[in-house]
């Protein structure tokens, strides 16, 4: 490990950079090293009389997040970095004795800034406290992982040794939250400790990132597979001279087709980084085909165990010992390796071991399925959440849902043991990935609970116009008691769905003020595929809608929203 890369984090101090060094950039502001030190000193002065030693930090603004992180660690506090601020997450943090700091929406928490203050003390930014990050929860509940300063040093040293020369002084920006360990390392700590500037807040969508940062090139993009799989109109922007010099991807597997499409557009595939919150960084690759092997990061050793599992030994781990992962792997020449299925994704169904990755592979082998996720359900059953391809949508329009599911089960029965064939399915427009591109098991399970809103299979937006395709399932609670012998959807529920999806997808604002020309035509019955057309005029507050299916027109009219007088 190069000498200049040692202790880049644990030795951080006020003298690291000159006062005018640029730390962070935003749309209208450039923040300097002196600004950061002053903000840290002010926050530490306000924290001095706080009894708590354990703090949960959640803050969407990357610069403010960095201020709070340095202030807390500099005072020797233990800092928890949750992946979200959902009520269940907050309850779990508070049960561990954490006080809240940052921006926990709707909750009382300690604020990072308290107006313009002149610091009366020198900031202490050398990290003396402990950092606690969390796993994604893709295999269950998020797990807390403590990170010592030496582990962070090792992470940053490996990254700088591998890519520092290529990055030089690139601006760092991302579509990955710094609340995730990957985003924390790449978007905050690495640039902060190596003198690069970072963009003030993560972007939600690649297109604004690529357009807004083009004049500030060169820059590097910290991405996740979820964003790279759905570039769409943003893909041509990667072919311009102002495109990012480097694209990093982590948090899940990047599909080979997406990697090669990006490589064809910009001349180079994204840099994929393999790792986890628990293991830290492990390896990297740039795909040229599906068998491109992974290469260990500097300082990392790997081997394949007798059970076929990948084992890692590195300074990024908590202990200096071999860590046996849940990934199957095969050697691929030299120190490289290829990955296989996860070994921990095994479900016991009817006394038989069922590989969930094998179920997903069987689903993806069907030309009318674009994405799939399998999971165990109560009652010794396998469930599957699927995204239909264009061929799948065409088949759904012809066969309708019962016919499509019968065909699906027949096709899978020819590929899988009987116990592995999913018994329950959910069709969605996109898999419920979190901001880090992961699929939390709790979110997948929630799709199998009775839903007040029907599953969204397709969503096409053009400014203030929206086209939605919804599946009105037979288990919708809105059919209960309406009517037992011949269930139909109440018309008022249909209007509520129009409003809810307009608020979620079109940014509809205001209170309901009235309606005009609303007509209910054909009844909506169970397992009907309904297409909604919504057109929202934000100036007048009118939301025009129409709903139809293969049975004909169901409803149309106008709803008005705005401020109450």
Secondary structure, DSSP 8 states (H G I E B T S, - for coil): --GGGTTTTTT--GGGS-TT-EEEE-SS-EEEHHHHHHHHHHHHHHHTT----EEEEE-SBHHHHHHHHHHHHHTT-EEE--S---HHHHHHHHHTT-EEEE--TTS--B-S--SS----S----S--SEEEEE---TTSS--EEEE-HHHHHHHHHHHHHHHHHHHTT-EEEESS-TTSHHHHIIIIIHHHHHT--EESB--SSHHHHHHHHGGG-SEEEEE-HHHHTT-GGGGGGGGSTTS-SEEEE-SS---HHHHHHHHHHHSS--EEEEEETTTEEEEEE--SSTT--BEE-TT-EEEE-TTSEEEEE-TTSSSSS-EEEEEEEEE-STT-EEEEEESS-EEEETTEEEEHHHHHHHHHTSTTEEEEEEEEETTTEEEEEEEE-HHHHHHHHHHHHHHHHHHHHHHHHTTS-GGGS-SEEEE-SS----TTS---HHHHHHTTS--SS-EEEEEEEETTEEEEEEEE-TT-GGGTTS-SSS-B--HHHHHHHHHHHHHHHH---SEEEEEEEEEE-S--BTTEEEEEEEEEETTTTEEEEEEEETTEEEEEEEEEEE---
